[in-house]
Amino acid sequence: MVWTMAQKFTQAMVDRWLREAEPGQQFYDAEAKGLRLVVGSTGGAYRHVGRINCRGGRYITINIGRADEVQLRQARTASAEVRLALKRGEDPRKPVSSVPTVQEALDRYVLRDDLTERTKEFYRECLKGPLSKLRHIPMDLLEREEVRTLHEEITRDRGPYRANGSMRCLRALYND
Protein backbone atom coordinates (compact mmCIF):
# COMPACT_ATOMS: atom_id res chain seq x y z
CA MET A 1 0.00 0.00 0.00
CA VAL A 2 1.40 3.38 -1.00
CA TRP A 3 0.65 6.36 1.27
CA THR A 4 0.58 9.94 0.07
CA MET A 5 0.39 13.30 1.82
CA ALA A 6 -2.91 15.11 2.15
CA GLN A 7 -3.75 17.48 -0.68
CA LYS A 8 -6.83 19.35 -1.76
CA PHE A 9 -8.75 17.13 -4.17
CA THR A 10 -10.27 18.29 -7.42
CA GLN A 11 -12.55 16.18 -9.57
CA ALA A 12 -9.93 16.17 -12.34
CA MET A 13 -7.30 14.84 -9.92
CA VAL A 14 -9.64 12.09 -8.77
CA ASP A 15 -10.38 11.06 -12.36
CA ARG A 16 -6.66 10.99 -13.17
CA TRP A 17 -5.82 8.89 -10.09
CA LEU A 18 -8.52 6.40 -10.98
CA ARG A 19 -6.91 5.90 -14.39
CA GLU A 20 -3.23 6.04 -13.44
CA ALA A 21 -2.69 5.09 -9.79
CA GLU A 22 -1.70 1.61 -8.75
CA PRO A 23 -4.20 -0.57 -6.88
CA GLY A 24 -3.89 -0.12 -3.13
CA GLN A 25 -2.85 3.52 -3.30
CA GLN A 26 -4.67 5.94 -0.99
CA PHE A 27 -5.07 9.68 -1.36
CA TYR A 28 -6.06 12.00 1.50
CA ASP A 29 -8.17 15.12 1.04
CA ALA A 30 -6.74 18.15 2.85
CA GLU A 31 -10.10 19.96 2.72
CA ALA A 32 -12.30 17.24 4.23
CA LYS A 33 -10.52 15.74 7.22
CA GLY A 34 -10.86 11.96 7.20
CA LEU A 35 -11.88 11.64 3.54
CA ARG A 36 -9.79 9.24 1.48
CA LEU A 37 -9.79 7.97 -2.06
CA VAL A 38 -8.74 4.33 -2.16
CA VAL A 39 -7.77 3.05 -5.60
CA GLY A 40 -8.47 -0.58 -6.41
CA SER A 41 -7.84 -2.80 -9.40
CA THR A 42 -11.22 -2.05 -10.99
CA GLY A 43 -11.82 1.50 -9.77
CA GLY A 44 -11.77 3.50 -6.59
CA ALA A 45 -13.91 4.36 -3.61
CA TYR A 46 -14.34 7.23 -1.19
CA ARG A 47 -13.99 6.33 2.47
CA HIS A 48 -14.10 8.28 5.69
CA VAL A 49 -11.81 7.22 8.53
CA GLY A 50 -12.40 8.72 11.95
CA ARG A 51 -12.62 8.10 15.66
CA ILE A 52 -15.86 7.79 17.59
CA ASN A 53 -16.01 10.43 20.33
CA CYS A 54 -16.74 8.16 23.26
CA ARG A 55 -14.91 6.23 25.94
CA GLY A 56 -12.37 4.00 24.25
CA GLY A 57 -13.15 5.78 20.96
CA ARG A 58 -11.97 3.45 18.28
CA TYR A 59 -11.22 4.28 14.68
CA ILE A 60 -13.74 3.16 12.10
CA THR A 61 -13.95 3.27 8.32
CA ILE A 62 -17.16 4.21 6.56
CA ASN A 63 -17.58 3.51 2.84
CA ILE A 64 -19.10 6.54 1.16
CA GLY A 65 -19.33 5.21 -2.37
CA ARG A 66 -17.58 4.27 -5.57
CA ALA A 67 -15.68 7.15 -7.14
CA ASP A 68 -17.29 6.54 -10.52
CA GLU A 69 -20.77 6.86 -8.98
CA VAL A 70 -20.24 9.63 -6.39
CA GLN A 71 -18.88 13.04 -7.28
CA LEU A 72 -16.21 14.63 -5.09
CA ARG A 73 -18.63 17.29 -3.81
CA GLN A 74 -21.10 14.62 -2.69
CA ALA A 75 -18.30 12.63 -1.03
CA ARG A 76 -17.18 15.69 0.92
CA THR A 77 -20.73 16.36 2.09
CA ALA A 78 -21.19 12.74 3.17
CA SER A 79 -17.79 12.80 4.90
CA ALA A 80 -18.78 15.93 6.85
CA GLU A 81 -22.01 14.24 7.99
CA VAL A 82 -20.09 11.18 9.14
CA ARG A 83 -17.57 13.37 10.96
CA LEU A 84 -20.40 15.15 12.83
CA ALA A 85 -21.96 11.84 13.81
CA LEU A 86 -18.62 10.63 15.14
CA LYS A 87 -18.22 13.83 17.17
CA ARG A 88 -21.64 13.19 18.73
CA GLY A 89 -20.40 9.75 19.78
CA GLU A 90 -22.57 7.87 17.28
CA ASP A 91 -21.47 4.92 15.21
CA PRO A 92 -22.90 5.51 11.71
CA ARG A 93 -22.49 1.85 10.83
CA LYS A 94 -25.20 0.79 13.28
CA PRO A 95 -28.84 1.35 12.34
CA VAL A 96 -30.59 3.92 14.52
CA SER A 97 -33.54 1.64 15.08
CA SER A 98 -34.57 -1.62 13.58
CA VAL A 99 -37.92 -1.89 11.87
CA PRO A 100 -39.79 -5.07 12.78
CA THR A 101 -41.02 -7.54 10.21
CA VAL A 102 -44.76 -8.14 9.97
CA GLN A 103 -44.34 -11.30 12.09
CA GLU A 104 -42.36 -9.43 14.76
CA ALA A 105 -44.97 -6.66 14.80
CA LEU A 106 -47.71 -9.24 15.36
CA ASP A 107 -45.76 -10.93 18.15
CA ARG A 108 -45.43 -7.58 19.91
CA TYR A 109 -49.02 -6.48 19.19
CA VAL A 110 -50.70 -9.55 20.69
CA LEU A 111 -49.01 -8.83 24.03
CA ARG A 112 -51.45 -5.96 24.54
CA ASP A 113 -53.95 -6.27 27.39
CA ASP A 114 -56.83 -4.55 25.58
CA LEU A 115 -57.27 -7.34 22.99
CA THR A 116 -59.52 -10.32 23.50
CA GLU A 117 -58.16 -13.82 23.00
CA ARG A 118 -60.46 -14.21 20.00
CA THR A 119 -58.96 -11.12 18.33
CA LYS A 120 -55.43 -12.31 19.02
CA GLU A 121 -56.22 -15.70 17.51
CA PHE A 122 -57.81 -14.06 14.44
CA TYR A 123 -54.69 -11.95 13.86
CA ARG A 124 -52.45 -15.02 14.19
CA GLU A 125 -54.63 -16.89 11.68
CA CYS A 126 -54.43 -13.97 9.25
CA LEU A 127 -50.65 -14.08 9.36
CA LYS A 128 -50.54 -17.86 8.93
CA GLY A 129 -53.01 -17.76 6.04
CA PRO A 130 -53.79 -14.79 3.80
CA LEU A 131 -50.93 -12.55 4.95
CA SER A 132 -48.28 -15.28 4.99
CA LYS A 133 -46.53 -13.71 1.97
CA LEU A 134 -45.77 -10.62 4.06
CA ARG A 135 -44.49 -12.40 7.17
CA HIS A 136 -40.78 -11.70 6.74
CA ILE A 137 -41.05 -8.27 5.14
CA PRO A 138 -40.03 -5.27 7.30
CA MET A 139 -43.00 -3.03 8.02
CA ASP A 140 -41.42 0.01 6.35
CA LEU A 141 -41.01 -1.88 3.06
CA LEU A 142 -44.69 -2.66 2.61
CA GLU A 143 -45.92 -0.91 -0.50
CA ARG A 144 -49.43 0.27 -1.18
CA GLU A 145 -49.67 -1.49 -4.53
CA GLU A 146 -48.43 -4.79 -3.08
CA VAL A 147 -51.04 -4.64 -0.30
CA ARG A 148 -53.78 -3.68 -2.76
CA THR A 149 -52.89 -6.64 -5.01
CA LEU A 150 -52.86 -8.97 -2.01
CA HIS A 151 -56.30 -7.68 -0.96
CA GLU A 152 -57.66 -8.45 -4.41
CA GLU A 153 -56.17 -11.97 -4.32
CA ILE A 154 -57.65 -12.70 -0.90
CA THR A 155 -61.03 -11.34 -2.04
CA ARG A 156 -60.95 -13.64 -5.07
CA ASP A 157 -59.79 -16.72 -3.12
CA ARG A 158 -61.49 -16.37 0.26
CA GLY A 159 -64.11 -13.65 -0.09
CA PRO A 160 -64.43 -10.00 0.81
CA TYR A 161 -65.01 -10.50 4.54
CA ARG A 162 -61.77 -12.40 4.99
CA ALA A 163 -59.88 -9.92 2.80
CA ASN A 164 -61.15 -6.89 4.73
CA GLY A 165 -60.45 -8.59 8.06
CA SER A 166 -56.89 -9.37 6.98
CA MET A 167 -56.36 -5.76 5.97
CA ARG A 168 -57.72 -4.57 9.33
CA CYS A 169 -55.16 -6.82 11.00
CA LEU A 170 -52.37 -5.44 8.85
CA ARG A 171 -53.49 -1.86 9.50
CA ALA A 172 -53.53 -2.46 13.27
CA LEU A 173 -49.98 -3.82 13.13
CA TYR A 174 -48.82 -0.95 10.93
CA ASN A 175 -50.36 1.74 13.15
CA ASP A 176 -48.91 0.16 16.28
WOVEN-V994144 format. One record per run of one state. SS is the DSSP state (hx for helix, st for strand, lp for the rest). FROM is the first residue (numbers start at 1). TO is the last residue. If there is no record, write none. Layout:
{{SS;FROM;TO} {SS;FROM;TO}}
This chain:
{{lp;1;2} {st;3;3} {lp;4;6} {st;7;7} {lp;8;10} {hx;11;20} {lp;21;25} {st;26;29} {lp;30;34} {st;35;39} {lp;40;43} {st;44;51} {lp;52;58} {st;59;66} {lp;67;71} {hx;72;87} {lp;88;100} {st;101;101} {hx;102;109} {lp;110;116} {hx;117;128} {lp;129;131} {hx;132;134} {lp;135;137} {st;138;138} {hx;139;141} {lp;142;143} {hx;144;158} {lp;159;159} {hx;160;175} {lp;176;176}}
